[in-house]
C-alpha cells in the first residue's frame, strides 16, 4: 500500500490581511485557520503523516497553539519555511519520511478541505503522477500586456481556477523542485513545476467553498460558509 504524506505550507506573512496576527493563526469559530486543514488531514485514513511549514521562529507557537490544542497525532515535523512558498514546500519535502510514495500539498489557509476531494486527488496522482483540484471559471478570463491592454480572451469552457489539495508522486515532485532550483525558476504552485518538466497534471473537480483566506473579506465569507452549513468549531 502506498504511503501518503502531506505538506501544509503556512509560512506566509499575511500582509494583505492587515492584522497583527498572521492569517494562519487567526481564529475561525474559535479554531486557528491552520487547524482546519490539519484536522481534516488528521482524520483522513488516506494520509499517514503531515509536515507543517511555518515562519521562522514559529515552530513552538504552532505546536502549542494548533497541534497540541487540537490533539493532532500525525504531525511528523514542524519546519521553518523559506522566503517563497516554493522554498517552503521544498523544506517540507526534505522533512517527510523517506518511504513516502505520494505527497499531498495543501495551503494552510484553505480551511474547507473536503475529504472526498482529497481521496480523488491522491488517486489521480497515483495513476497519472500529478493532480490538482480546480473549479471552472465562472467569469471570462483575459490575458493582458504590461500596459493592461487585452491580448487574448481564454475560452471559458477550458479555463479552471486551481486550488489545493494537489498531489504528486514523491520522486516527481522532488525532481521538479530541484530542477527549478538549478534553472532559477519561481512559480506560484507545484503543478507549474511539474509542467515545466513536461509532465501532465490531472484536474479533479474542486469546490467553490474551498476558498483561500487572503483578505478580511475572505474571513467574512468563511464565517458565512460555516453559518450556512450549520456547523461551528471545525468544518
PyMOL commands that set and color helices and strands:
alter all, ss='L'
color gray80, all
select helices_A, chain A and resi 15-17+23-25+33-43+59-70+85-95+115-128+156-158+170-183+190-196+216-229
alter helices_A, ss='H'
color red, helices_A
select strands_A, chain A and resi 4-10+27-28+31-32+49-54+75-80+102-105+130-136+141-144+150-154+160-169+202-205
alter strands_A, ss='S'
color yellow, strands_A
deselect
rebuild
show_as cartoon
